[in-house]
């Protein structure tokens, strides 16, 4: 009689089984990482949208105290108002009633207007772009002369608003609490006139992705009067060093009459978003502003188009990859007139 042998215990997984387990684990890890990444992307977008909203609120509060929104381009001179343009002189006089823009004494106790807070009466004028104006006017001078690294607001005496803080004097602002680690100098683009990199000590405020927020003001607060609309005809937008010379603030109305081939643009036929206020724009995750221009919230992806590109909108994007690439840079921009990204 044959006795049956006892079954042998398994020694472990076969190579094939092991490979299957590894593949499953890799797939599960990929799904988990993808989910985490989507959450992080969403969190950054929500954070950016919230900051844009708070900056907008700060601009509204600034207007309550000064009667105007912060400008989006201004020229300062600490010695001679003849070095300033007429718009800057008019705007500063309206913001600071009674100010003497020629206040300058080389010796004695009288203080000049120390716009950048460095403790020196600088001989050359400064021209600030929109991103720099947003920080400077909402925050006030930084006063590096007394060791400050953050803006400290404006003196309540509007005839001499740059006087440094003291223990007894109250301040107007800061209207937004800027994080010093996120304040950054924007290098000037070569070839743009009016922006001098050698004297660029003014700072913008980085969004959560690391690019300064762009800021555009409707000039004189009049309807559809954003500077930079006629860029091809000699006008440069107020954030040119940051966004590029051909970037346009976003507008909503059909752009038909301003196709370059149809002659001189007609600004009165354009309706800008926030047409009598301002636009605040984050470049988004890709850190590229794109081209700006036409944007219709009802059909955002199809409507984006900049007449300064020289390409008519009816040429379409499907057959023009170069145009599609430029336009797609706008998709993740976060603004104060869109709910989150321009294109969801």
VENRA-V353193 format. One record per backbone hydrogen bond with DSSP energy under -0.5 kcal/mol. NH is the residue of the N-H (numbers start at 1). CO is the residue of the C=O. E is the energy in kcal/mol with one decimal. If there is no record, write none. Layout:
NH;CO;E
NH;CO;E
This chain:
18;14;-2.3
19;15;-2.2
20;16;-2.2
21;17;-2.3
22;18;-2.3
23;19;-2.6
24;20;-2.3
25;21;-2.4
26;22;-2.6
27;23;-2.4
28;24;-2.4
29;25;-2.5
30;26;-2.5
31;27;-2.3
32;28;-2.3
33;29;-3.0
34;30;-2.5
35;31;-2.1
36;32;-2.5
37;33;-2.8
38;34;-2.2
39;35;-1.8
40;36;-2.5
41;37;-2.6
42;38;-2.2
43;39;-2.7
44;40;-2.3
45;41;-2.0
46;42;-2.6
47;43;-2.6
48;44;-2.6
49;45;-2.6
50;46;-2.4
51;47;-2.2
52;48;-2.5
53;49;-1.9
54;50;-2.3
55;51;-2.8
56;52;-2.1
57;53;-2.2
58;54;-2.2
59;55;-2.0
60;56;-1.9
61;57;-2.2
62;58;-2.6
63;59;-2.0
64;60;-1.5
65;61;-1.3
66;62;-2.3
67;63;-2.7
74;128;-1.3
76;126;-2.8
83;80;-1.8
84;81;-1.8
89;85;-2.0
90;86;-2.5
91;87;-2.6
92;88;-2.5
93;89;-2.0
94;90;-1.5
95;91;-2.4
96;92;-2.7
99;96;-1.9
100;159;-0.8
101;99;-0.8
103;100;-1.8
104;102;-0.5
113;103;-0.8
114;112;-1.2
115;113;-1.8
117;114;-1.2
122;120;-1.3
126;76;-2.5
128;74;-3.1
128;126;-0.5
130;238;-3.0
133;129;-2.7
134;130;-2.2
135;131;-1.0
136;132;-2.7
137;133;-2.8
138;133;-0.5
138;134;-1.4
139;135;-2.2
140;136;-2.3
145;117;-2.2
146;143;-1.6
147;144;-1.5
148;143;-1.9
152;141;-2.5
153;139;-3.1
154;172;-2.9
155;161;-2.8
156;170;-1.0
158;156;-1.2
160;157;-1.7
161;158;-0.5
163;160;-1.4
172;154;-3.3
173;171;-0.7
174;138;-0.5
175;138;-3.5
176;138;-0.6
178;176;-1.2
180;178;-0.6
182;179;-2.1
183;180;-1.3
184;204;-2.2
186;202;-0.6
187;185;-0.6
192;189;-1.3
193;191;-0.5
195;192;-0.7
197;195;-0.7
199;196;-1.3
200;197;-1.3
201;199;-1.6
204;184;-3.2
206;182;-3.1
206;204;-0.6
207;211;-2.8
210;207;-2.0
213;205;-2.3
214;281;-2.9
216;279;-2.6
218;277;-2.7
219;217;-0.8
219;225;-1.5
221;218;-2.6
222;219;-1.8
224;275;-0.8
225;222;-1.0
225;275;-0.7
227;217;-0.6
229;226;-1.1
231;228;-1.2
233;230;-1.9
234;231;-1.7
235;230;-1.8
237;245;-0.7
238;227;-0.6
240;237;-1.5
242;239;-1.3
243;239;-3.3
244;239;-0.5
244;240;-2.0
247;244;-1.3
248;291;-1.5
251;293;-2.1
252;271;-3.8
253;271;-1.0
258;255;-2.6
259;256;-1.6
262;259;-2.9
263;260;-1.4
267;265;-0.5
269;266;-2.3
270;267;-2.0
272;270;-0.6
273;250;-2.0
275;272;-0.9
277;274;-1.9
279;216;-2.7
281;214;-2.3
282;334;-3.2
287;284;-1.5
288;283;-0.8
293;248;-1.3
294;305;-3.6
295;251;-2.7
297;295;-0.6
299;296;-1.1
300;297;-0.6
303;299;-1.7
304;300;-1.3
305;294;-1.2
307;305;-0.5
309;306;-2.0
310;307;-1.2
312;310;-0.5
315;312;-1.7
316;313;-1.6
320;317;-1.4
324;320;-2.2
325;321;-2.5
326;322;-1.8
327;323;-2.6
328;324;-2.4
329;325;-0.8
329;326;-0.7
330;327;-2.0
331;328;-0.9
333;330;-2.0
334;282;-1.4
335;340;-0.9
336;280;-1.1
340;338;-1.3
342;333;-1.7
343;331;-2.5
344;342;-0.5
